[in-house]
Amino acid sequence: MERWLLEPNVRRWWDEGEMDYPARTLEEYRRAIHGEDPTRVFLTLIDGRPVGLVQSYRIDDHPEYAAALALGWPAVGVDVFIGEPGLVGLGHGAALVRSFVRHVVFALYEVEVCVIGPSTENLPAIRAYEKAGFRHFRDATVPNERTAEHLMLLTRDEARTA
């Protein structure tokens, strides 16, 4: 996993200028994997080979983030990345997110809305999430993030047809 987090394409969005990167990020994943954090972490596979990660979490389980988003309703957040540079930009992201939201998020969580918040500067991710059926809701400033999030949402009903 460390190799994936250090790939230039991934590091660009996940490294927030911290001196201890990726140690802090890896420790966050370890806590989730060991059940010490309610975030659910999944490896993504292509042809049986691990190529990335998807995580899901109840927005309200993270009070500072929930306050920044100020949604006004329960929602699940999703983060995704493909850590193999040769697989980025080939359409895997949209298919992965669409399938994950439909078959995992809405199967595991009793919510009606899933949100995803790529950086406003991450245009390839925004396009991929649009292809997966997400639509722009608004931009949100989140503490400790260097750019605003382009907050996008997908409802349970929309996921059925996306």
Contact map, one row per residue, 1 for C-alpha under 8 A:
111110000000000000000000000000000000000000000000000000000000000000000000000000000000000000000000000000000000000000000000000000000000000000000000000000000000000000
111111000000000000000100010000000000000000000000000000000000000000000000000000000000000000000000000000000000000000000000000000000000000000000000000000000000000000
111111100000000000000000000000000000000000000000000000000000000000000000000000000000000000000000000000000000000000000000000000000000000000000000000000000000000000
111111100100000000000000000000000000000000000000000100000000000000000000000000000011000000000000000000000000000000000000000000000000000000000000000000000000000000
111111100110010000000100000000000000000000000000000000000000000000000000000000000010000000000000000000000000000000000000000000000000000000000000000000000000000000
011111110110000000000100000000000000000000000000000000000000000000000000000000000000000000000000000000000000000000000000000000000000000000000000000000000000000000
001111111110000000000000000000000000000000000000000000000000000000000000000000000011100000000000000000000000000000000000000000000000000000000000000000000000000000
000001111111000000000000000000000000000000000000000000000000000000000000000000000000000000000000000000000000000000000000000000000000000000000000000000000000000000
000000111111100000000000000000000000000000000000000000000000000000000000000000000010100000000000000000000000000000000000000000000000000000000000000000000000000000
000111111111110000000000000000000000000000000000000000000000000000000000000000001110000000000000000000000000000000000000000000000000000000000000000000000000000000
000011111111111000000000000000000000000000000000000000000000000000000000000000000000000000000000000000000000000000000000000000000000000000000000000000000000000000
000000011111111000000000000000000000000000000000000000000000000000000000000000000000000000000000000000000000000000000000000000000000000000000000000000000000000000
000000001111111100000000000000000000000000000000000000000000000000000000000000000000000000000000000000000000000000000010000000000000000000000000000000000000000000
000010000111111100000000000000000000000000000000000000000000000000000000000000000000000000000000000000000000000000000000000000000000000000000000000000000000000000
000000000011111111001100000000000000000000000000000000000000000000000000000000000000000000000000000000000000000000000000000000000000000000000000000000000000000000
000000000000111111000000000000000000000000000000000000000000000000000000000000000000000000000000000000000000000000000000000000000000000000000001110000000000000000
000000000000001111101000000000000000000000000000000000000000000000000000000000000000000000000000000000000000000000000000000000000000000000000000000000000000000000
000000000000001111111000000000000000000000000000000000000000000000000000000000000000000000000000000000000000000000000000000000000000000000000000000000000000000000
000000000000000011111000000000000000000000000000000000000000000000000000000000000000000000000000000000000000000000000000000000000000000000000000000000000000000000
000000000000000001111111000000000000000000000000000000000000000000000000000000000000000000000000000000000000000000000000000000000000000000000000000000000000000000
000000000000001011111111100000000000000000000000000000000000000000000000000000000000000000000000000000000000000000000000000000000000000000000000000000000000000000
010011000000001000011111110000000000000000000000000000000000000000000000000000000000000000000000000000000000000000000000000000000000000000000000000000000000000000
000000000000000000011111111000000000000000000000000000000000000000000000000000000000000000000000000000000000000000000000000000000000000000000000000000000000000000
000000000000000000011111111100000000000000000000000000000000000000000000000000000000000000000000000000000000000000000000000000000000000000000000000000000000000000
000000000000000000001111111110000000000000000000000000000000000000000000000000000000000000000000000000000000000000000000000000000000000000000000000000000000000000
010000000000000000000111111111000000000000000000000000000000000000000000000000000000000000000000000000000000000000000000000000000000000000000000000000000000000000
000000000000000000000011111111100000000000000000000000000000000000000000000000000000000000000000000000000000000000000000000000000000000000000000000000000000000000
000000000000000000000001111111110000000000000000000000000000000000000000000000000000000000000000000000000000000000000000000000000000000000000000000000000000000000
000000000000000000000000111111111000000010000000000000000000000000000000000000000000000000000000000000000000000000000000000000000000000000000000000000000000000000
000000000000000000000000011111111100000000000000000000000000000000000000000000000000000000000000000000000000000000000000000000000000000000000000000000000000000000
000000000000000000000000001111111111100000000000000000000000000000000000000000000000000000000000000000000000000000000000000000000000000000000000000000000000000000
000000000000000000000000000111111111111110000000000000000000000000000000000000000000000000000000000000000000000000000000000000000000000000000000000000000000000000
000000000000000000000000000011111111100110000000000000000000000000000000000000000000000000000000000000000000000000000000000000000000000000000000000000000000000000
000000000000000000000000000001111111100000000000000000000000000000000000000000000000000000000000000000000000000000000000000000000000000000000000000000000000000000
000000000000000000000000000000111111110000000000000000000000000000000000000000000000000000000000000000000000000000000000000000000000000000000000000000000000000000
000000000000000000000000000000111111110000000000000000000000000000000000000000000000000000000000000000000000000000000000000000000000000000000000000000000000000000
000000000000000000000000000000111111111000000000000000000000000000000000000000000000000000000000000000000000000000000000000000000000000000000000000000000000000000
000000000000000000000000000000010011111100000000000000001100100000000000000000000000000000000000000000000000000000000000000000000000000000000000000000000000000000
000000000000000000000000000000010000111110000000000000111100000000000000000000000000000000000000000000000000000000000000000000000000000000000000000000000000000000
000000000000000000000000000000011000011111000000000000111000000000000000000000000000000000000000000000000000000000000000000000000000000000000000000000000000000000
000000000000000000000000000010011000001111100000000011110000000000000000000000000000000000000000000000000000000000000000000000000000000000000000000000000000000000
000000000000000000000000000000000000000111110000000011100000000000000000000000000000000000000000000000000000000000000000000000000000000000000000000000000000000000
000000000000000000000000000000000000000011111000011111000000000000000000000000000000000000000000000000000000000000000000000000000000000000000000000000000000000000
000000000000000000000000000000000000000001111100011111000000000000000000000000000000000000000000000000000000000000000000000000000000000000000000000000000000000000
000000000000000000000000000000000000000000111111111100000000000000000000000000000000000000000000000000000000000000000000000000000000000000000000000000000000000000
000000000000000000000000000000000000000000011111111000000000000000000000000000000000000000000000000000000000000000000000000000000000000000000000000000000000000000
000000000000000000000000000000000000000000001111100000000000000000000000000000000000000000000000000000000000000000000000000000000000000000000000000000000000000000
000000000000000000000000000000000000000000001111110000000000000000000000000000000000000000000000000000000000000000000000000000000000000000000000000000000000000000
000000000000000000000000000000000000000000001111111000000000000000000000000000000000000000000000000000000000000000000000000000000000000000000000000000000000000000
000000000000000000000000000000000000000000111101111100000000000000000000000000000000000000000000000000000000000000000000000000000000000000000000000000000000000000
000000000000000000000000000000000000000000111100111110000000000000000000000000000111000000000000000000000000000000000000000000000000000000000000000000000000000000
000100000000000000000000000000000000000000111000011111000000000000000000000000011111000000000000000000000000000000000000000000000000000000000000000000000000000000
000000000000000000000000000000000000000011110000001111100000000000000000000000011110000000000000000000000000000000000000000000000000000000000000000000000000000000
000000000000000000000000000000000000000011110000000111110000000000000000000001111000000000000000000000000000000000000000000000000000000000000000000000000000000000
000000000000000000000000000000000000001111000000000011111000000000000000000001110000000000000000000000000000000000000000000000000000000000000000000000000000000000
000000000000000000000000000000000000001110000000000001111100000000000000000111100000000000000000000000001000000000000000000000000000000000000000000000000000000000
000000000000000000000000000000000000011100000000000000111110100000000000000111000000000000000000000000000000000000000000000000000000000000000000000000000000000000
000000000000000000000000000000000000011000000000000000011111110000000000011110000000000000000000000000000000000000000000000000000000000000000000000000000000000000
000000000000000000000000000000000000000000000000000000001111111011000000011110000000000000000000000000000000000000000000000000000000000000000000000000000000000000
000000000000000000000000000000000000000000000000000000000111111011000000011000000000000000000000000000000000000000000000000000000000000000000000000000000000000000
000000000000000000000000000000000000010000000000000000001111111001000000000000000000000000000000000000000000000000000000000000000000000000000000000000000000000000
000000000000000000000000000000000000000000000000000000000111111111000000000000000000000000000000000000000000000000000000000000000000000000000000000000000000000000
000000000000000000000000000000000000000000000000000000000011111111100000000000000000000000000000000000000000000000000000000000000000000000000000000000000000000000
000000000000000000000000000000000000000000000000000000000000011111110000000000000000000000000000000000000000000000000000000000000000000000000010000000000000000000
000000000000000000000000000000000000000000000000000000000011011111111000000000000000000000000000000000000000000000000000000000000000000000000110000000000000000000
000000000000000000000000000000000000000000000000000000000011111111111110000000000000000000000000000000000000000000000000000000000000000000000000000000000000000000
000000000000000000000000000000000000000000000000000000000000001111111100000000000000000000000000000000000000000000000000000000000000000000000000000000000000000000
000000000000000000000000000000000000000000000000000000000000000111111100000000000000000000000000000000000000000000000000000000000000000000011110000000000000000000
000000000000000000000000000000000000000000000000000000000000000011111110000000000000000000000000000000000000000000000000000000000000000000011100000000000000000000
000000000000000000000000000000000000000000000000000000000000000001111111000000000000000000000000000000000000000000000000000000000000000000000000000000000000000000
000000000000000000000000000000000000000000000000000000000000000001001111110000000000000000000000000000000000000000000000000000000000000000000000000000000000000000
000000000000000000000000000000000000000000000000000000000000000000000111110000000000000000000000000000000000000000000000000000000000000000000000000000000000000000
000000000000000000000000000000000000000000000000000000000000000000000011111000000000000000000000000000000000000000000000000000000000000000000000000000000000000000
000000000000000000000000000000000000000000000000000000000111000000000011111100000000000000000000000000000000001110000000000000000000000000000000000000000000000000
000000000000000000000000000000000000000000000000000000000111000000000000111110000000000000000000000000000000001111100000000000000000000000000000000000000000000000
000000000000000000000000000000000000000000000000000000011110000000000000011111000000000000000000000000001000101011100000000000000000000000000000000000000000000000
000000000000000000000000000000000000000000000000000000011110000000000000001111100000000000000000000000000000000001110000000000000000000000000000000000000000000000
000000000000000000000000000000000000000000000000000001111000000000000000000111110000000000000000000000000000000001110000000000000000000000000000000000000000000000
000000000000000000000000000000000000000000000000000001110000000000000000000011111000000000000000000000000000000000011000000000000000000000000000000000000000000000
000000000000000000000000000000000000000000000000000111100000000000000000000001111100000000001000100000000000000000000000000000000000000000000000000000000000000000
000000000100000000000000000000000000000000000000000111000000000000000000000000111110000000001000000000000000000000000000000000000000000000000000000000000000000000
000000000100000000000000000000000000000000000000001110000000000000000000000000011111101100001000000000000000000000000000000000000000000000000000000000000000000000
000110101100000000000000000000000000000000000000001110000000000000000000000000001111100000000000000000000000000000000000000000000000000000000000000000000000000000
000100100000000000000000000000000000000000000000001100000000000000000000000000000111111100000000000000000000000000000000000000000000000000000000000000000000000000
000000101000000000000000000000000000000000000000000000000000000000000000000000000111111100000000000000000000000000000000000000000000000000000000000000000000000000
000000000000000000000000000000000000000000000000000000000000000000000000000000000001111100000000000000000000000000000000000000000000000000000000000000000000000000
000000000000000000000000000000000000000000000000000000000000000000000000000000000101111111010000000000000000000000000000000000000000000000000000000000000000000000
000000000000000000000000000000000000000000000000000000000000000000000000000000000101111111111000000000000000000000000000000000000000000000000000000000000000000000
000000000000000000000000000000000000000000000000000000000000000000000000000000000000001111111000000000000000000000000000000100000000000000000000000000000000000000
000000000000000000000000000000000000000000000000000000000000000000000000000000000000001111111000000000000000000000000000000000000000000000000000000000000000000000
000000000000000000000000000000000000000000000000000000000000000000000000000000000000000111111110000000000000000000000000000000010000000000000000000000000000000000
000000000000000000000000000000000000000000000000000000000000000000000000000000000000001111111111000000000000000000000000000000000000000000000000000000000000000000
000000000000000000000000000000000000000000000000000000000000000000000000000000011100000111111111100000000000000000000000000010011000000000000000000000000000000000
000000000000000000000000000000000000000000000000000000000000000000000000000000000000000000111111110000000000000000000000000000011111000000000000000000000000000000
000000000000000000000000000000000000000000000000000000000000000000000000000000000000000000111111111000000000000000000000000000000001000000000000000000000000000000
000000000000000000000000000000000000000000000000000000000000000000000000000000000000000000011111111100000000000000000000000000000000000000000000000000000000000000
000000000000000000000000000000000000000000000000000000000000000000000000000000010000000000001111111110000000000000000000000000001001000000000000000000000000000000
000000000000000000000000000000000000000000000000000000000000000000000000000000000000000000000111111111000000000000000000000000000001100000000000000000000000001001
000000000000000000000000000000000000000000000000000000000000000000000000000000000000000000000011111111110000000000000000000000000000000000000000000000000000000000
000000000000000000000000000000000000000000000000000000000000000000000000000000000000000000000001111111111000000000000000000000000000000000000000000000000000000000
000000000000000000000000000000000000000000000000000000000000000000000000000000000000000000000000111111111100000001000000000000000000000000000000000000000000001000
000000000000000000000000000000000000000000000000000000000000000000000000000000000000000000000000011111111110000000000000000000000000000000000000000000000001001100
000000000000000000000000000000000000000000000000000000000000000000000000000000000000000000000000001111111110000000000000000000000000000000000000000000000000000000
000000000000000000000000000000000000000000000000000000000000000000000000000000000000000000000000001111111111000000000000000000000000000000000000000000000000000000
000000000000000000000000000000000000000000000000000000010000000000000000000100000000000000000000000111111111100001000000000000000000000000000000000000000000000000
000000000000000000000000000000000000000000000000000000000000000000000000000000000000000000000000000011111111111100000000000000000000000000000000000000000001000000
000000000000000000000000000000000000000000000000000000000000000000000000000000000000000000000000000001111111110000000000000000000000000000000000000000000000000000
000000000000000000000000000000000000000000000000000000000000000000000000000000000000000000000000000000011111110000000000000000000000000000000000000000000000000000
000000000000000000000000000000000000000000000000000000000000000000000000000100000000000000000000000000001111111000000000000000000000000000000000000000000000000000
000000000000000000000000000000000000000000000000000000000000000000000000000000000000000000000000000000000111111100000000000000000000000000000000000000000000000000
000000000000000000000000000000000000000000000000000000000000000000000000011100000000000000000000000000000100111111000000000000000000000000000000000000000001000000
000000000000000000000000000000000000000000000000000000000000000000000000011000000000000000000000000000000100011111000000000000000000000000000000000000000011100000
000000000000000000000000000000000000000000000000000000000000000000000000011100000000000000000000000000000000001111100000000000000000000000000000000000001111000000
000000000000000000000000000000000000000000000000000000000000000000000000001111000000000000000000000010001000001111110000000000000000000000000000000000001111000000
000000000000000000000000000000000000000000000000000000000000000000000000001111000000000000000000000000000000000011111000000000000000000000000000000000111100000000
000000000000000000000000000000000000000000000000000000000000000000000000000011100000000000000000000000000000000001111100000000000000000000000000000000111000000000
000000000000000000000000000000000000000000000000000000000000000000000000000000100000000000000000000000000000000000111110000000000000000000000000000011110000000000
000000000000000000000000000000000000000000000000000000000000000000000000000000000000000000000000000000000000000000011111110011000000000000000000000011100000000000
000000000000100000000000000000000000000000000000000000000000000000000000000000000000000000000000000000000000000000001111110000000000000000000000001111000000000000
000000000000000000000000000000000000000000000000000000000000000000000000000000000000000000000000000000000000000000000111111000000000000000100000001111000000000000
000000000000000000000000000000000000000000000000000000000000000000000000000000000000000000000000000000000000000000000111111000000000000000000000001000000000000000
000000000000000000000000000000000000000000000000000000000000000000000000000000000000000000000000000000000000000000000111111111000000000000000000000000000000000000
000000000000000000000000000000000000000000000000000000000000000000000000000000000000000000000000000000000000000000000001111111100000000000000000000000000000000000
000000000000000000000000000000000000000000000000000000000000000000000000000000000000000010000000000000000000000000000000011111110000000000000000000000000000000000
000000000000000000000000000000000000000000000000000000000000000000000000000000000000000000001000000000000000000000000100011111111000000000000000000000000000000000
000000000000000000000000000000000000000000000000000000000000000000000000000000000000000000000000000000000000000000000100011111111100000000000000000001000000000000
000000000000000000000000000000000000000000000000000000000000000000000000000000000000000000000000000000000000000000000000001111111110000000000000000000000000000000
000000000000000000000000000000000000000000000000000000000000000000000000000000000000000000101100000000000000000000000000000111111111000000000000000000000000000000
000000000000000000000000000000000000000000000000000000000000000000000000000000000000000000001100100000000000000000000000000011111111111000000000000000000000000000
000000000000000000000000000000000000000000000000000000000000000000000000000000000000000000000100000000000000000000000000000001111111111000000000000000000000000000
000000000000000000000000000000000000000000000000000000000000000000000000000000000000000000000100000000000000000000000000000000111111110000000000000000000000000000
000000000000000000000000000000000000000000000000000000000000000000000000000000000000000000000110110000000000000000000000000000011111110000000000000000000000000001
000000000000000000000000000000000000000000000000000000000000000000000000000000000000000000000000010000000000000000000000000000001111111000000000000000000100011001
000000000000000000000000000000000000000000000000000000000000000000000000000000000000000000000000000000000000000000000000000000001111111100000000000000011100000000
000000000000000000000000000000000000000000000000000000000000000000000000000000000000000000000000000000000000000000000000000000001100111110000000000000011100000000
000000000000000000000000000000000000000000000000000000000000000000000000000000000000000000000000000000000000000000000000000000000000011111000000000001111000000000
000000000000000000000000000000000000000000000000000000000000000000000000000000000000000000000000000000000000000000000000000000000000001111100000000001111000000000
000000000000000000000000000000000000000000000000000000000000000000000000000000000000000000000000000000000000000000000000000000000000000111110000000001110000000000
000000000000000000000000000000000000000000000000000000000000000000000000000000000000000000000000000000000000000000000001000000000000000011111000000111100000000000
000000000000000000000000000000000000000000000000000000000000000000011000000000000000000000000000000000000000000000000000000000000000000001111100000111100000000000
000000000000000000000000000000000000000000000000000000000000000000011000000000000000000000000000000000000000000000000000000000000000000000111110101110000000000000
000000000000000000000000000000000000000000000000000000000000000010011000000000000000000000000000000000000000000000000000000000000000000000011111100110000000000000
000000000000000000000000000000000000000000000000000000000000000110010000000000000000000000000000000000000000000000000000000000000000000000001111100000000000000000
000000000000000100000000000000000000000000000000000000000000000000000000000000000000000000000000000000000000000000000000000000000000000000000111110000000000000000
000000000000000100000000000000000000000000000000000000000000000000000000000000000000000000000000000000000000000000000000000000000000000000001111111100000000000000
000000000000000100000000000000000000000000000000000000000000000000000000000000000000000000000000000000000000000000000000000000000000000000000001111100000000000000
000000000000000000000000000000000000000000000000000000000000000000000000000000000000000000000000000000000000000000000011100000000000000000001000111110000000000000
000000000000000000000000000000000000000000000000000000000000000000000000000000000000000000000000000000000000000000000011000000000000000000111100111111000000000000
000000000000000000000000000000000000000000000000000000000000000000000000000000000000000000000000000000000000000000001111000000000000000000111100001111100000000000
000000000000000000000000000000000000000000000000000000000000000000000000000000000000000000000000000000000000000000001111000001000000000111110000000111110000000000
000000000000000000000000000000000000000000000000000000000000000000000000000000000000000000000000000000000000000000111100000000000000000111110000000011111000000000
000000000000000000000000000000000000000000000000000000000000000000000000000000000000000000000000000000000000000000111000000000000000011111000000000001111100000000
000000000000000000000000000000000000000000000000000000000000000000000000000000000000000000000000000000000000000011110000000000000000011110000000000000111110000000
000000000000000000000000000000000000000000000000000000000000000000000000000000000000000000000000000000000000000011100000000000000000111000000000000000011111011000
000000000000000000000000000000000000000000000000000000000000000000000000000000000000000000000000000000000000000111000000000000000000000000000000000000001111111000
000000000000000000000000000000000000000000000000000000000000000000000000000000000000000000000000000001000100001111000000000000000000000000000000000000000111111100
000000000000000000000000000000000000000000000000000000000000000000000000000000000000000000000000000000000000000100000000000000000000000000000000000000000011111110
000000000000000000000000000000000000000000000000000000000000000000000000000000000000000000000000000000000000000000000000000000000000100000000000000000000111111111
000000000000000000000000000000000000000000000000000000000000000000000000000000000000000000000000010011000000000000000000000000000000100000000000000000000111111111
000000000000000000000000000000000000000000000000000000000000000000000000000000000000000000000000000001000000000000000000000000000000000000000000000000000001111111
000000000000000000000000000000000000000000000000000000000000000000000000000000000000000000000000000000000000000000000000000000000000000000000000000000000000111111
000000000000000000000000000000000000000000000000000000000000000000000000000000000000000000000000010000000000000000000000000000000001100000000000000000000000011111
